[in-house]
Amino acid sequence: MEQETMLKEILHAFKLHAEHIDQRFEQMDQRFEHIDKRFGQMEKRFEQMDKRFDRLEKKVDGVRLDLTDTQKTTNFLLGKVAHHEEKLLELSLQHQ
């Protein structure tokens, strides 16, 4: 009879321990779900940032093209001005 009581107490202790372990696993599952949710939010944010960087890159490319065109136009006009200055110098030398 005493052995039976001891076995029941041991089984009861195992049962309590198993319940405690189950609770701990449930808590860990909840934490992991929270972490998964946060990672999902972070991934979504990174996707948004990627889209914004892509748009920004396109804008910068457009500005770069505009600057290149402006530089070409400026170089062309500077060449024309230099050419006209040469002609003016020639004309002024001829009239001296």
DSSP file (Angstrom, degrees, kcal/mol; ACC not computed):
  #  RESIDUE AA STRUCTURE BP1 BP2  ACC     N-H-->O    O-->H-N    N-H-->O    O-->H-N    TCO  KAPPA ALPHA  PHI   PSI    X-CA   Y-CA   Z-CA
    1    1 A M     >        0   0    0      0, 0.0     4,-2.2     0, 0.0     5,-0.2   0.000 360.0 360.0 360.0 -42.3    0.0    0.0    0.0
    2    2 A E  H  >  +     0   0    0      1,-0.2     4,-2.2     2,-0.2     5,-0.1   0.886 360.0  51.6 -63.8 -37.7    2.8    2.4    0.9
    3    3 A Q  H  > S+     0   0    0      1,-0.2     4,-2.7     2,-0.2    -1,-0.2   0.889 107.8  52.6 -65.4 -38.5    4.5    1.6   -2.5
    4    4 A E  H  > S+     0   0    0      2,-0.2     4,-2.3     1,-0.2    -2,-0.2   0.905 109.4  48.8 -63.6 -41.8    1.2    2.4   -4.3
    5    5 A T  H  X S+     0   0    0     -4,-2.2     4,-2.4     2,-0.2    -2,-0.2   0.907 111.8  49.3 -63.8 -42.9    1.0    5.8   -2.5
    6    6 A M  H  X S+     0   0    0     -4,-2.2     4,-2.7     2,-0.2    -2,-0.2   0.917 111.0  49.5 -63.4 -43.2    4.6    6.6   -3.4
    7    7 A L  H  X S+     0   0    0     -4,-2.7     4,-2.9     2,-0.2    -2,-0.2   0.902 110.6  50.2 -62.3 -40.7    4.0    5.6   -7.0
    8    8 A K  H  X S+     0   0    0     -4,-2.3     4,-2.7     2,-0.2    -1,-0.2   0.908 111.5  48.6 -63.7 -41.3    0.8    7.8   -7.1
    9    9 A E  H  X S+     0   0    0     -4,-2.4     4,-2.5     2,-0.2    -2,-0.2   0.907 112.4  48.3 -65.1 -41.2    2.8   10.7   -5.6
   10   10 A I  H  X S+     0   0    0     -4,-2.7     4,-2.6     2,-0.2    -2,-0.2   0.933 113.1  47.5 -64.1 -45.3    5.6   10.2   -8.2
   11   11 A L  H  X S+     0   0    0     -4,-2.9     4,-2.6     1,-0.2    -2,-0.2   0.901 111.8  50.6 -61.5 -40.9    3.1   10.1  -11.0
   12   12 A H  H  X S+     0   0    0     -4,-2.7     4,-2.6     2,-0.2    -1,-0.2   0.909 110.3  49.6 -63.5 -41.5    1.4   13.2   -9.6
   13   13 A A  H  X S+     0   0    0     -4,-2.5     4,-2.7     2,-0.2    -2,-0.2   0.913 111.7  48.8 -63.4 -43.3    4.8   15.0   -9.5
   14   14 A F  H  X S+     0   0    0     -4,-2.6     4,-2.9     2,-0.2    -2,-0.2   0.909 110.7  50.9 -61.2 -41.7    5.5   13.9  -13.1
   15   15 A K  H  X S+     0   0    0     -4,-2.6     4,-2.4     2,-0.2    -2,-0.2   0.929 111.6  46.6 -62.5 -45.4    2.0   15.1  -14.1
   16   16 A L  H  X S+     0   0    0     -4,-2.6     4,-2.4     1,-0.2    -2,-0.2   0.912 113.4  49.4 -62.5 -42.3    2.6   18.5  -12.5
   17   17 A H  H  X S+     0   0    0     -4,-2.7     4,-2.5     1,-0.2    -2,-0.2   0.913 110.5  49.9 -63.7 -42.6    6.1   18.7  -14.0
   18   18 A A  H  X S+     0   0    0     -4,-2.9     4,-2.6     2,-0.2    -2,-0.2   0.896 110.5  50.3 -63.1 -40.9    4.6   17.9  -17.5
   19   19 A E  H  X S+     0   0    0     -4,-2.4     4,-2.3     2,-0.2    -1,-0.2   0.905 110.4  50.1 -63.5 -40.8    1.9   20.6  -17.1
   20   20 A H  H  X S+     0   0    0     -4,-2.4     4,-2.2     2,-0.2    -2,-0.2   0.920 111.3  48.0 -63.3 -43.8    4.6   23.1  -16.1
   21   21 A I  H  X S+     0   0    0     -4,-2.5     4,-2.5     1,-0.2    -2,-0.2   0.906 109.8  53.3 -63.3 -41.8    6.7   22.1  -19.2
   22   22 A D  H  X S+     0   0    0     -4,-2.6     4,-2.4     1,-0.2    -2,-0.2   0.912 108.5  49.9 -59.6 -42.6    3.5   22.4  -21.4
   23   23 A Q  H  X S+     0   0    0     -4,-2.3     4,-2.4     2,-0.2    -1,-0.2   0.913 109.9  50.4 -61.7 -42.5    2.9   25.9  -20.0
   24   24 A R  H  X S+     0   0    0     -4,-2.2     4,-2.5     1,-0.2    -2,-0.2   0.907 110.2  49.9 -63.5 -41.0    6.5   26.9  -20.8
   25   25 A F  H  X S+     0   0    0     -4,-2.5     4,-2.7     2,-0.2    -1,-0.2   0.898 109.5  51.6 -64.7 -39.3    6.2   25.6  -24.3
   26   26 A E  H  X S+     0   0    0     -4,-2.4     4,-2.3     2,-0.2    -2,-0.2   0.913 110.2  49.1 -62.5 -42.0    3.0   27.5  -24.8
   27   27 A Q  H  X S+     0   0    0     -4,-2.4     4,-2.2     2,-0.2    -2,-0.2   0.917 111.7  48.8 -62.6 -43.0    4.8   30.7  -23.6
   28   28 A M  H  X S+     0   0    0     -4,-2.5     4,-2.7     2,-0.2    -2,-0.2   0.907 109.5  52.4 -64.0 -40.8    7.6   30.0  -26.0
   29   29 A D  H  X S+     0   0    0     -4,-2.7     4,-2.5     1,-0.2    -1,-0.2   0.913 109.2  49.9 -60.0 -42.6    5.2   29.5  -28.9
   30   30 A Q  H  X S+     0   0    0     -4,-2.3     4,-2.2     2,-0.2    -1,-0.2   0.903 111.1  49.1 -63.0 -40.8    3.5   32.8  -28.1
   31   31 A R  H  X S+     0   0    0     -4,-2.2     4,-2.7     2,-0.2    -2,-0.2   0.921 111.2  49.1 -64.7 -43.0    6.9   34.5  -28.1
   32   32 A F  H  X S+     0   0    0     -4,-2.7     4,-3.0     2,-0.2    -2,-0.2   0.886 109.1  52.7 -64.7 -37.7    7.9   32.9  -31.4
   33   33 A E  H  X S+     0   0    0     -4,-2.5     4,-2.3     2,-0.2    -1,-0.2   0.917 110.5  48.2 -62.0 -41.6    4.6   34.0  -32.9
   34   34 A H  H  X S+     0   0    0     -4,-2.2     4,-2.3     2,-0.2    -2,-0.2   0.919 112.4  48.3 -63.1 -43.9    5.3   37.5  -31.7
   35   35 A I  H  X S+     0   0    0     -4,-2.7     4,-2.6     2,-0.2    -2,-0.2   0.918 110.8  50.9 -63.6 -43.4    8.8   37.4  -33.2
   36   36 A D  H  X S+     0   0    0     -4,-3.0     4,-2.4     1,-0.2    -1,-0.2   0.904 109.7  51.0 -59.6 -41.3    7.5   36.0  -36.5
   37   37 A K  H  X S+     0   0    0     -4,-2.3     4,-2.2     2,-0.2    -1,-0.2   0.924 110.4  48.6 -62.6 -44.5    5.0   38.8  -36.6
   38   38 A R  H  X S+     0   0    0     -4,-2.3     4,-2.5     2,-0.2    -2,-0.2   0.905 110.5  50.8 -63.2 -42.1    7.7   41.4  -36.1
   39   39 A F  H  X S+     0   0    0     -4,-2.6     4,-2.8     1,-0.2    -1,-0.2   0.894 108.9  52.6 -62.9 -38.5    9.9   39.8  -38.8
   40   40 A G  H  X S+     0   0    0     -4,-2.4     4,-2.2     2,-0.2    -2,-0.2   0.915 109.8  48.1 -61.9 -42.6    6.9   40.0  -41.1
   41   41 A Q  H  X S+     0   0    0     -4,-2.2     4,-2.2     2,-0.2    -2,-0.2   0.903 111.9  50.0 -63.9 -40.7    6.5   43.6  -40.4
   42   42 A M  H  X S+     0   0    0     -4,-2.5     4,-2.6     2,-0.2    -2,-0.2   0.915 109.5  50.6 -64.9 -42.6   10.2   44.2  -40.9
   43   43 A E  H  X S+     0   0    0     -4,-2.8     4,-2.2     1,-0.2    -1,-0.2   0.912 110.3  49.9 -61.1 -42.1   10.1   42.4  -44.3
   44   44 A K  H  X S+     0   0    0     -4,-2.2     4,-2.1     1,-0.2    -1,-0.2   0.908 111.0  49.6 -62.2 -41.9    7.2   44.5  -45.4
   45   45 A R  H  X S+     0   0    0     -4,-2.2     4,-2.5     1,-0.2    -2,-0.2   0.899 109.3  51.5 -64.8 -40.9    9.1   47.6  -44.4
   46   46 A F  H  X S+     0   0    0     -4,-2.6     4,-2.6     2,-0.2    -1,-0.2   0.891 108.3  52.1 -63.6 -38.5   12.2   46.5  -46.3
   47   47 A E  H  X S+     0   0    0     -4,-2.2     4,-2.2     2,-0.2    -1,-0.2   0.916 109.8  49.1 -62.7 -42.1   10.0   45.9  -49.4
   48   48 A Q  H  X S+     0   0    0     -4,-2.1     4,-2.3     1,-0.2    -2,-0.2   0.916 111.5  49.2 -62.0 -42.8    8.6   49.4  -49.0
   49   49 A M  H  X S+     0   0    0     -4,-2.5     4,-2.8     1,-0.2    -2,-0.2   0.902 108.4  53.4 -64.6 -40.6   12.1   50.8  -48.7
   50   50 A D  H  X S+     0   0    0     -4,-2.6     4,-2.4     1,-0.2    -1,-0.2   0.921 109.6  48.6 -59.0 -44.0   13.3   48.9  -51.8
   51   51 A K  H  X S+     0   0    0     -4,-2.2     4,-2.3     1,-0.2    -1,-0.2   0.912 112.2  48.7 -62.7 -42.0   10.4   50.4  -53.8
   52   52 A R  H  X S+     0   0    0     -4,-2.3     4,-2.6     1,-0.2    -2,-0.2   0.900 110.7  50.1 -66.3 -39.9   11.3   53.9  -52.6
   53   53 A F  H  X S+     0   0    0     -4,-2.8     4,-2.7     2,-0.2    -1,-0.2   0.891 108.9  52.7 -64.5 -38.4   15.0   53.4  -53.4
   54   54 A D  H  X S+     0   0    0     -4,-2.4     4,-2.1     2,-0.2    -2,-0.2   0.929 111.3  46.1 -61.6 -44.5   14.0   52.2  -56.9
   55   55 A R  H  X S+     0   0    0     -4,-2.3     4,-2.2     1,-0.2    -2,-0.2   0.914 113.2  49.7 -64.1 -41.6   11.9   55.4  -57.4
   56   56 A L  H  X S+     0   0    0     -4,-2.6     4,-2.7     1,-0.2    -2,-0.2   0.900 108.6  52.6 -63.5 -40.5   14.7   57.5  -56.0
   57   57 A E  H  X S+     0   0    0     -4,-2.7     4,-2.5     1,-0.2    -1,-0.2   0.899 108.7  50.3 -62.2 -40.5   17.2   55.9  -58.3
   58   58 A K  H  X S+     0   0    0     -4,-2.1     4,-2.1     2,-0.2    -1,-0.2   0.904 111.1  49.1 -64.3 -40.5   15.0   56.6  -61.3
   59   59 A K  H  X S+     0   0    0     -4,-2.2     4,-2.5     2,-0.2    -2,-0.2   0.926 111.3  48.8 -64.3 -43.8   14.7   60.2  -60.3
   60   60 A V  H  X S+     0   0    0     -4,-2.7     4,-2.7     1,-0.2    -2,-0.2   0.901 109.7  52.4 -63.4 -40.3   18.5   60.5  -59.9
   61   61 A D  H  X S+     0   0    0     -4,-2.5     4,-2.3     2,-0.2    -1,-0.2   0.904 109.9  49.6 -60.8 -40.4   19.0   58.9  -63.3
   62   62 A G  H  X S+     0   0    0     -4,-2.1     4,-2.3     2,-0.2    -2,-0.2   0.914 111.7  47.2 -64.4 -43.1   16.7   61.5  -64.8
   63   63 A V  H  X S+     0   0    0     -4,-2.5     4,-2.8     2,-0.2    -2,-0.2   0.901 110.2  53.6 -64.7 -40.0   18.5   64.4  -63.1
   64   64 A R  H  X S+     0   0    0     -4,-2.7     4,-2.4     2,-0.2    -2,-0.2   0.912 109.4  48.0 -61.1 -42.9   21.8   62.9  -64.2
   65   65 A L  H  X S+     0   0    0     -4,-2.3     4,-2.7     2,-0.2    -1,-0.2   0.917 111.3  50.8 -63.5 -42.5   20.6   62.9  -67.8
   66   66 A D  H  X S+     0   0    0     -4,-2.3     4,-2.6     1,-0.2    -2,-0.2   0.922 111.2  48.1 -60.6 -43.7   19.3   66.4  -67.5
   67   67 A L  H  X S+     0   0    0     -4,-2.8     4,-2.7     2,-0.2    -1,-0.2   0.893 110.6  51.4 -64.7 -39.1   22.7   67.5  -66.2
   68   68 A T  H  X S+     0   0    0     -4,-2.4     4,-2.4     2,-0.2    -2,-0.2   0.929 111.5  47.1 -63.2 -44.5   24.5   65.7  -69.0
   69   69 A D  H  X S+     0   0    0     -4,-2.7     4,-2.6     2,-0.2    -2,-0.2   0.912 112.4  50.1 -62.1 -42.3   22.3   67.5  -71.6
   70   70 A T  H  X S+     0   0    0     -4,-2.6     4,-2.7     1,-0.2    -2,-0.2   0.906 110.3  50.1 -63.0 -41.0   22.9   70.8  -69.8
   71   71 A Q  H  X S+     0   0    0     -4,-2.7     4,-2.6     2,-0.2    -2,-0.2   0.905 111.1  48.9 -64.3 -41.1   26.6   70.2  -69.9
   72   72 A K  H  X S+     0   0    0     -4,-2.4     4,-2.5     2,-0.2    -2,-0.2   0.925 112.9  47.4 -63.0 -44.4   26.6   69.4  -73.6
   73   73 A T  H  X S+     0   0    0     -4,-2.6     4,-2.8     2,-0.2    -2,-0.2   0.924 112.7  49.2 -62.6 -44.1   24.5   72.5  -74.3
   74   74 A T  H  X S+     0   0    0     -4,-2.7     4,-2.7     2,-0.2    -2,-0.2   0.917 111.4  48.9 -62.1 -44.2   26.9   74.6  -72.2
   75   75 A N  H  X S+     0   0    0     -4,-2.6     4,-2.2     2,-0.2    -1,-0.2   0.910 111.7  49.9 -61.9 -42.2   29.9   73.2  -74.0
   76   76 A F  H  X S+     0   0    0     -4,-2.5     4,-2.2     2,-0.2    -2,-0.2   0.940 112.9  46.0 -60.7 -47.8   28.3   73.8  -77.4
   77   77 A L  H  X S+     0   0    0     -4,-2.8     4,-2.7     1,-0.2    -2,-0.2   0.888 110.9  52.4 -65.8 -38.7   27.5   77.4  -76.5
   78   78 A L  H  X S+     0   0    0     -4,-2.7     4,-2.6     2,-0.2    -1,-0.2   0.892 109.1  50.8 -62.6 -38.9   31.0   78.0  -75.0
   79   79 A G  H  X S+     0   0    0     -4,-2.2     4,-2.4     2,-0.2    -2,-0.2   0.913 111.0  48.4 -62.9 -42.9   32.5   76.7  -78.3
   80   80 A K  H  X S+     0   0    0     -4,-2.2     4,-2.7     2,-0.2    -2,-0.2   0.919 111.6  49.3 -63.4 -44.3   30.3   79.1  -80.3
   81   81 A V  H  X S+     0   0    0     -4,-2.7     4,-2.5     2,-0.2    -2,-0.2   0.927 111.7  48.8 -61.4 -44.9   31.2   82.0  -78.1
   82   82 A A  H  X S+     0   0    0     -4,-2.6     4,-2.0     1,-0.2    -1,-0.2   0.910 111.6  50.0 -61.5 -41.8   34.9   81.2  -78.4
   83   83 A H  H  X S+     0   0    0     -4,-2.4     4,-2.0     2,-0.2    -2,-0.2   0.915 112.0  47.3 -62.4 -44.5   34.5   80.9  -82.2
   84   84 A H  H  X S+     0   0    0     -4,-2.7     4,-2.8     1,-0.2    -2,-0.2   0.867 109.3  54.2 -66.3 -36.5   32.7   84.3  -82.4
   85   85 A E  H  X S+     0   0    0     -4,-2.5     4,-2.5     2,-0.2    -1,-0.2   0.900 107.3  51.3 -64.0 -39.0   35.4   85.9  -80.2
   86   86 A E  H  X S+     0   0    0     -4,-2.0     4,-2.5     2,-0.2    -2,-0.2   0.926 111.1  47.7 -61.5 -43.8   38.0   84.6  -82.7
   87   87 A K  H  X S+     0   0    0     -4,-2.0     4,-2.8     2,-0.2    -2,-0.2   0.919 111.6  49.9 -63.6 -43.0   36.1   86.2  -85.5
   88   88 A L  H  X S+     0   0    0     -4,-2.8     4,-2.6     1,-0.2    -1,-0.2   0.902 110.8  50.0 -62.3 -39.8   35.7   89.4  -83.7
   89   89 A L  H  X S+     0   0    0     -4,-2.5     4,-2.1     2,-0.2    -2,-0.2   0.916 111.2  48.9 -64.2 -42.4   39.4   89.5  -82.9
   90   90 A E  H  X S+     0   0    0     -4,-2.5     4,-2.0     2,-0.2    -2,-0.2   0.923 112.7  47.9 -61.2 -44.8   40.2   88.8  -86.6
   91   91 A L  H  X S+     0   0    0     -4,-2.8     4,-1.4     1,-0.2    -2,-0.2   0.894 111.5  49.5 -64.9 -39.5   37.9   91.6  -87.7
   92   92 A S  H  < S+     0   0    0     -4,-2.6    -1,-0.2     1,-0.2    -2,-0.2   0.857 111.0  50.1 -69.7 -32.6   39.3   94.0  -85.1
   93   93 A L  H >< S+     0   0    0     -4,-2.1     3,-0.8     1,-0.2    -1,-0.2   0.842 108.2  53.7 -71.6 -32.8   42.9   93.2  -86.3
   94   94 A Q  H 3< S+     0   0    0     -4,-2.0    -1,-0.2     1,-0.2    -2,-0.2   0.815 106.8  52.1 -69.9 -30.4   41.8   93.8  -89.9
   95   95 A H  T 3<        0   0    0     -4,-1.4    -1,-0.2     1,-0.2    -2,-0.2   0.414 360.0 360.0 -89.0   2.1   40.5   97.2  -89.1
   96   96 A Q    <         0   0    0     -3,-0.8    -1,-0.2    -4,-0.2    -2,-0.1   0.474 360.0 360.0 -86.8 360.0   43.6   98.4  -87.4
